[in-house]
Amino acid sequence: MELIKPGTKIPFTKYRHIAVGLSTLVNVAVLIFLFTHGPNLGVDFAGGTLVQLKFQQRVTIPEIRSALGQLATGDTVIQDFGQEGSNEFLVRMEKTSVEIGALSEQIRTSLSQRFGERGFEIRRIESVGPKVGEELRQKGTWAVVAATVMMGVYIWIRFDLRFGLGAVVALIHDVLVTIGALLLGRYEFDLTIVAALLTVVGFSVNDTVIVCDRVRENMRKIRRENLESVINTSINETLSRTIITTGTAILVLLALFVLGGGVIRPFAFALLVGFFSGVYSTIFIASPVVLFWEKRWRK
């Protein structure tokens, strides 16, 4: 099945300067925001206790805070969760010395006095210490960095150094774009987001490998053409495959994002942004890096 007719010659590399400039501005903006404001860390990374509540009737955040009483003191944050009208809330508390079982019983007792024993449901309760959260945060960051570098090394060994550099730059771009989208969407960063970023890295490399394979084949077939022309031809020849593969994945992710509920929505959102960015970076980021390296090497 081919969505793009054979012989199509879209001059992708012609717009590489505009794409690189725009992507650079976006990446710099994300880095500045990360260093000045920082991400919204979830319980996995920041430490504390997270409680998910579902009520049978319509309640407000002040009513929940009032019902919890002393349990909701300090930096306790209560926010809506799930779809509108679902009456689900997330309660994020500071780390306490009370065990999860005892804390769950205290929350149940406090809410029962206000809403009745059957007026609510404790769907989950999680607790992470500050030291464990810091360790998870560091390991998650290094996991994403190591995956990005190793994918670039893989491309370098399989193809060439210039393709490896292009892949690394493209992967860094994809990770930063995905992080920026999560910051704009005000999603919390936890272990699920780390898994999403690692998935984005793997998907982006897969698309890069397909294009690099075709570039290597065409460099042997079309020896009279320069590298820019070969890259353009290769991207056009693999464009149909890219659209079909990415399109089917995005359809599944859209279903997860819309119907999956609040727990899976940040994961699906990160993958949606990352997959779009992965296709874009393969065409407009990795290719310009390869061309730049080729011109520098010739000089």
Order of alpha helices (4+ residues) and beta strands (2+ residues): alpha-alpha-beta-alpha-beta-beta-alpha-beta-alpha-alpha-alpha-alpha-alpha-alpha
